[in-house]
Every structure is written in C-alpha cells, then in structure tokens.
Amino acid sequence: MRIPKTWVPLLAKKIIENLIAKNLISPAVPPGKVLSEAEELILHELTVEDRLNDEVRELLKNHTSEIERGRLDYRRLFDLTKQKLVKERNLVL
C-alpha cells in the first residue's frame, strides 16, 4: 500500500463530506455507516497490489526448487507472474 493506513479514515471522511455537500449522494443510512463502508472499500482497493504480491510469492514458493535448479531470475519471474495475473484479472494497480 502506497499511503499509510492511518490516512484512510481521513480520506473517506473527506470524500463522503464532499459528495454530500455537492448533493451527489443523499445517504439513506446513518453517516457513520456510510463512512465505515467507504473506509472499508478504500482500504480494500489500496491493498489489491499487496494481496497480489503475496499471491505471487506463494505461487513462486511452490516452485522454489525448479527456480534454483534452472538458475532463473526470481525478480523477473515475480514481475512476469504479477503482470500475467493483473492482465487476466483486469486489475488496476
């Protein structure tokens, strides 16, 4: 994640306040509920790349012996695997 997690509540609050102030939304649920859902959504989106990196590490970990035996570049394999998954899943990083 490229921004600190402590910023997420501040970002969510600012976004929700601006949307309400500009009459782009009129929440049918309490503002606290909207704010917590927005925080959750933002955090989920910001951690997509972190989760993907963990998944790629696990995939490559299962093939460690083959990577070492073939003297393959781990970093290059990591990047290629990550790019492939991003393309397959239509992820935005």
Short mmCIF file of the C-alpha atoms (twelve columns), coordinates in Angstrom:
data_MODEL
# 
_entry.id   MODEL 
# 
loop_
_atom_site.group_PDB 
_atom_site.id 
_atom_site.type_symbol 
_atom_site.label_atom_id 
_atom_site.label_alt_id 
_atom_site.label_comp_id 
_atom_site.label_asym_id 
_atom_site.label_seq_id 
_atom_site.Cartn_x 
_atom_site.Cartn_y 
_atom_site.Cartn_z 
_atom_site.pdbx_PDB_model_num 
ATOM 1  C CA . MET A 1  0.000   0.000   0.000   1 
ATOM 2  C CA . ARG A 2  1.433   3.325   -1.015  1 
ATOM 3  C CA . ILE A 3  -0.264  5.534   1.546   1 
ATOM 4  C CA . PRO A 4  -0.366  4.993   5.300   1 
ATOM 5  C CA . LYS A 5  -3.394  3.147   6.660   1 
ATOM 6  C CA . THR A 6  -3.915  5.973   9.115   1 
ATOM 7  C CA . TRP A 7  -4.883  8.218   6.207   1 
ATOM 8  C CA . VAL A 8  -7.789  6.001   5.115   1 
ATOM 9  C CA . PRO A 9  -10.337 7.339   7.657   1 
ATOM 10 C CA . LEU A 10 -9.375  10.915  6.800   1 
ATOM 11 C CA . LEU A 11 -9.686  10.285  3.058   1 
ATOM 12 C CA . ALA A 12 -13.019 8.515   3.460   1 
ATOM 13 C CA . LYS A 13 -14.408 11.306  5.624   1 
ATOM 14 C CA . LYS A 14 -13.317 13.995  3.178   1 
ATOM 15 C CA . ILE A 15 -14.741 12.110  0.181   1 
ATOM 16 C CA . ILE A 16 -18.103 11.441  1.858   1 
ATOM 17 C CA . GLU A 17 -18.369 15.036  3.126   1 
ATOM 18 C CA . ASN A 18 -17.675 16.386  -0.373  1 
ATOM 19 C CA . LEU A 19 -20.179 14.035  -2.010  1 
ATOM 20 C CA . ILE A 20 -22.883 15.064  0.457   1 
ATOM 21 C CA . ALA A 21 -22.005 18.778  0.238   1 
ATOM 22 C CA . LYS A 22 -22.269 18.702  -3.560  1 
ATOM 23 C CA . ASN A 23 -25.568 16.777  -3.356  1 
ATOM 24 C CA . LEU A 24 -24.096 13.912  -5.348  1 
ATOM 25 C CA . ILE A 25 -25.373 11.475  -2.745  1 
ATOM 26 C CA . SER A 26 -28.001 11.589  -0.042  1 
ATOM 27 C CA . PRO A 27 -27.374 8.662   2.286   1 
ATOM 28 C CA . ALA A 28 -30.355 6.572   3.347   1 
ATOM 29 C CA . VAL A 29 -28.325 5.134   6.216   1 
ATOM 30 C CA . PRO A 30 -26.590 6.893   9.105   1 
ATOM 31 C CA . PRO A 31 -23.462 8.870   8.133   1 
ATOM 32 C CA . GLY A 32 -21.316 6.668   10.384  1 
ATOM 33 C CA . LYS A 33 -22.341 3.594   8.389   1 
ATOM 34 C CA . VAL A 34 -21.555 5.320   5.081   1 
ATOM 35 C CA . LEU A 35 -18.190 6.411   6.441   1 
ATOM 36 C CA . SER A 36 -17.233 2.945   7.691   1 
ATOM 37 C CA . GLU A 37 -18.253 1.355   4.376   1 
ATOM 38 C CA . ALA A 38 -16.217 3.945   2.475   1 
ATOM 39 C CA . GLU A 39 -13.175 3.273   4.683   1 
ATOM 40 C CA . GLU A 40 -13.511 -0.455  4.100   1 
ATOM 41 C CA . LEU A 41 -13.837 -0.005  0.347   1 
ATOM 42 C CA . ILE A 42 -10.850 2.348   0.111   1 
ATOM 43 C CA . LEU A 43 -8.684  0.051   2.224   1 
ATOM 44 C CA . HIS A 44 -9.682  -2.940  0.095   1 
ATOM 45 C CA . GLU A 45 -8.761  -1.115  -3.119  1 
ATOM 46 C CA . LEU A 46 -5.472  0.171   -1.740  1 
ATOM 47 C CA . THR A 47 -4.373  -3.310  -0.691  1 
ATOM 48 C CA . VAL A 48 -5.066  -5.029  -4.023  1 
ATOM 49 C CA . GLU A 49 -1.397  -4.888  -5.017  1 
ATOM 50 C CA . ASP A 50 -0.242  -6.113  -1.598  1 
ATOM 51 C CA . ARG A 51 -2.536  -9.135  -1.812  1 
ATOM 52 C CA . LEU A 52 -1.423  -9.823  -5.378  1 
ATOM 53 C CA . ASN A 53 2.252   -9.673  -4.348  1 
ATOM 54 C CA . ASP A 54 1.553   -12.176 -1.556  1 
ATOM 55 C CA . GLU A 55 -0.192  -14.492 -4.007  1 
ATOM 56 C CA . VAL A 56 2.703   -14.320 -6.490  1 
ATOM 57 C CA . ARG A 57 5.197   -15.068 -3.696  1 
ATOM 58 C CA . GLU A 58 3.166   -18.145 -2.728  1 
ATOM 59 C CA . LEU A 59 2.991   -19.332 -6.340  1 
ATOM 60 C CA . LEU A 60 6.743   -18.963 -6.773  1 
ATOM 61 C CA . LYS A 61 7.422   -20.514 -3.378  1 
ATOM 62 C CA . ASN A 62 5.802   -23.718 -4.638  1 
ATOM 63 C CA . HIS A 63 8.372   -23.792 -7.446  1 
ATOM 64 C CA . THR A 64 11.491  -22.797 -5.496  1 
ATOM 65 C CA . SER A 65 13.473  -25.907 -6.378  1 
ATOM 66 C CA . GLU A 66 12.747  -25.523 -10.096 1 
ATOM 67 C CA . ILE A 67 13.722  -21.845 -9.966  1 
ATOM 68 C CA . GLU A 68 17.001  -22.638 -8.197  1 
ATOM 69 C CA . ARG A 69 17.766  -25.630 -10.410 1 
ATOM 70 C CA . GLY A 70 17.170  -23.621 -13.559 1 
ATOM 71 C CA . ARG A 71 19.034  -20.657 -12.119 1 
ATOM 72 C CA . LEU A 72 16.161  -18.400 -13.041 1 
ATOM 73 C CA . ASP A 73 15.926  -14.767 -12.021 1 
ATOM 74 C CA . TYR A 74 13.373  -14.670 -9.183  1 
ATOM 75 C CA . ARG A 75 12.674  -10.939 -9.597  1 
ATOM 76 C CA . ARG A 76 11.970  -11.345 -13.310 1 
ATOM 77 C CA . LEU A 77 9.701   -14.342 -12.693 1 
ATOM 78 C CA . PHE A 78 7.915   -12.386 -9.975  1 
ATOM 79 C CA . ASP A 79 7.291   -9.436  -12.307 1 
ATOM 80 C CA . LEU A 80 6.170   -11.632 -15.212 1 
ATOM 81 C CA . THR A 81 3.806   -13.635 -12.999 1 
ATOM 82 C CA . LYS A 82 2.387   -10.471 -11.487 1 
ATOM 83 C CA . GLN A 83 1.846   -8.898  -14.923 1 
ATOM 84 C CA . LYS A 84 0.084   -12.030 -16.126 1 
ATOM 85 C CA . LEU A 85 -2.284  -12.091 -13.144 1 
ATOM 86 C CA . VAL A 86 -3.010  -8.374  -13.480 1 
ATOM 87 C CA . LYS A 87 -3.914  -8.837  -17.136 1 
ATOM 88 C CA . GLU A 88 -6.003  -11.985 -16.526 1 
ATOM 89 C CA . ARG A 89 -7.961  -10.358 -13.701 1 
ATOM 90 C CA . ASN A 90 -8.212  -6.880  -15.234 1 
ATOM 91 C CA . LEU A 91 -6.770  -5.328  -12.079 1 
ATOM 92 C CA . VAL A 92 -5.900  -1.672  -11.753 1 
ATOM 93 C CA . LEU A 93 -2.813  -1.091  -9.637  1 
# 
